[in-house]
Amino acid sequence: MSLAEQTKLMRIYEPVLIPGILQTAEYAEAVLRRGVEFYRIPNDVDQGVSKRLERQQVMYRGDHRFHILIAEQSLSTTVGNPEVMTGQLDRLLAVMGIPRMLFGVVPSDAEWRTPATNFVMFDERMVLVEAISAELTITQPREIALYARAFETLAAQSVTGKAARALVGAALDRWRNKPVEG
């Protein structure tokens, strides 16, 4: 059983991109392709996309709960092209309705209150942080508590429900009106 499958409450914060657990195949492919190019590693994008989509099934099975926060910037960061972004934001609107998920957006004009990078919290047991050169695994209780405090601070600044839908919807409208470059 994977760590995600063992976790009752998964908390995710992502300041720049849409988290992998919510990505469409096209968005995931664009992200992973950039990773292959940047790190100059063998091209295993197809397998990576397949694995990422398979891991998303945890959202629909068992009694897992999810609290996912993104910075508003995540809605504007170009991944792929306007068509990819339109599909991704459509997906966000759809998954926001999953009963076991609380989805929030930290508005771009929110006051800076906590240092934060992207991270995933697995209950109170572990935090994963993706850095440029390594994935950090945080297991010390006092360090996990710092991430929990950062998450709580960001959650308090986020908007959820109709207000989050409005931000995603406004971004979706902007992407729909962008020309696809050929």
C-alpha positions in Angstrom: 0.0 0.0 0.0 1.4 3.4 -1.0 2.0 6.3 1.4 -0.9 8.1 -0.2 -3.2 5.1 0.3 -2.2 4.9 4.0 -2.9 8.6 4.6 -6.2 9.8 6.0 -5.6 13.5 5.5 -3.3 14.7 2.7 -2.5 18.4 2.7 -0.9 19.9 -0.4 0.4 23.4 -1.1 1.7 24.4 -4.5 2.7 28.0 -5.2 3.3 27.8 -9.0 1.7 24.7 -10.6 -1.4 22.6 -10.3 -0.6 19.7 -8.0 0.0 16.3 -9.6 -3.0 14.7 -8.0 -5.2 17.2 -9.9 -3.4 17.3 -13.2 -4.9 16.3 -16.6 -2.8 14.0 -18.8 -1.9 16.8 -21.1 -0.8 19.1 -18.2 1.2 16.3 -16.6 2.8 15.5 -19.9 3.9 19.1 -20.4 5.3 19.3 -16.8 7.2 16.0 -17.0 8.5 16.8 -20.5 10.1 20.0 -19.1 11.6 17.9 -16.3 13.1 15.5 -18.8 14.6 18.5 -20.7 15.9 20.3 -17.6 17.4 17.3 -15.9 18.6 15.7 -19.1 17.3 12.4 -18.1 15.9 9.5 -20.2 12.5 10.2 -21.7 10.0 8.3 -19.6 7.2 10.9 -19.9 4.5 8.4 -21.1 5.2 6.1 -18.1 5.3 9.1 -15.8 2.0 10.4 -17.0 0.4 7.0 -16.6 1.7 6.6 -13.1 0.6 10.1 -12.1 -2.9 9.5 -13.4 -3.0 6.1 -11.6 -2.0 7.8 -8.3 -5.0 10.1 -8.7 -7.4 7.2 -8.0 -6.7 7.6 -4.3 -9.1 10.6 -4.4 -12.0 8.3 -5.2 -11.3 5.3 -3.0 -11.4 4.7 0.7 -12.0 7.4 3.3 -9.1 9.7 2.4 -9.5 13.5 2.8 -7.7 16.2 0.9 -7.0 19.8 1.7 -5.3 21.3 -1.3 -4.1 24.9 -1.6 -2.6 26.6 -4.6 -1.4 30.1 -5.0 -3.4 32.1 -7.5 -0.2 32.2 -9.6 -0.8 28.5 -10.3 -3.8 29.5 -12.4 -1.6 31.7 -14.6 1.6 29.8 -15.0 1.7 28.6 -18.6 2.1 24.8 -18.8 1.9 23.6 -22.4 -0.4 26.1 -24.2 -3.7 27.8 -23.7 -5.6 24.6 -24.8 -3.7 22.6 -22.1 -4.4 25.3 -19.5 -8.1 25.4 -20.5 -8.5 21.7 -20.0 -6.6 21.8 -16.7 -8.7 24.6 -15.3 -11.9 22.8 -16.4 -10.7 19.8 -14.5 -10.0 21.9 -11.4 -13.6 23.2 -11.5 -14.8 19.5 -11.7 -12.7 18.1 -8.9 -13.5 21.0 -6.6 -16.9 19.3 -6.0 -15.4 16.1 -4.7 -17.0 15.8 -1.2 -13.8 14.8 0.6 -11.8 17.6 -0.8 -11.4 21.2 0.5 -9.8 23.2 -2.3 -8.5 26.7 -1.7 -6.7 29.4 -3.6 -4.4 31.9 -1.9 -5.1 35.2 -3.7 -2.2 36.9 -5.4 -2.8 40.0 -3.2 -2.7 38.1 0.1 -0.2 39.4 2.6 3.0 37.4 2.9 2.9 35.7 6.3 4.9 32.5 6.1 7.9 31.1 4.2 6.6 28.4 1.9 7.6 26.2 -0.9 5.6 23.4 -2.4 5.0 20.5 0.0 2.7 17.5 0.7 1.8 16.5 4.2 0.9 12.9 4.9 -1.2 13.1 8.1 1.3 14.1 10.9 3.7 11.5 9.8 5.7 12.9 7.0 6.2 15.9 4.7 7.6 15.8 1.2 9.3 18.8 -0.3 10.5 18.9 -3.9 13.6 21.0 -4.3 15.5 21.5 -7.6 18.1 18.8 -6.8 16.4 16.5 -4.4 13.1 15.5 -2.8 13.3 16.2 1.0 11.5 13.8 3.3 10.7 15.5 6.6 9.9 13.2 9.6 11.0 15.1 12.7 7.9 16.1 14.6 9.0 19.6 15.3 9.7 20.2 11.6 6.4 18.6 10.6 4.8 21.1 13.0 6.4 24.0 11.2 4.9 22.8 7.9 1.5 22.3 9.6 1.7 25.9 10.9 2.6 27.2 7.4 -0.3 25.2 5.9 -2.7 26.6 8.5 -1.5 30.1 7.8 -1.9 29.7 4.1 -5.3 28.0 4.5 -6.5 31.0 6.6 -5.5 33.3 3.8 -7.1 31.1 1.0 -10.6 31.4 -0.4 -12.7 28.3 -0.9 -16.1 27.4 -2.4 -17.7 30.1 -4.6 -14.8 32.5 -4.2 -12.2 29.9 -5.3 -14.5 28.9 -8.2 -14.7 32.5 -9.2 -10.9 32.8 -9.3 -10.5 29.6 -11.3 -13.4 30.6 -13.6 -11.8 34.0 -14.3 -8.5 32.4 -15.1 -10.3 29.9 -17.4 -11.9 32.8 -19.3 -8.5 34.4 -19.7 -7.0 31.2 -21.1 -10.0 30.6 -23.4 -9.4 34.0 -24.9 -5.7 33.5 -25.5 -4.7 32.5 -29.0 -3.0 29.1 -29.5 0.4 29.7 -31.0 1.3 27.4 -33.9 
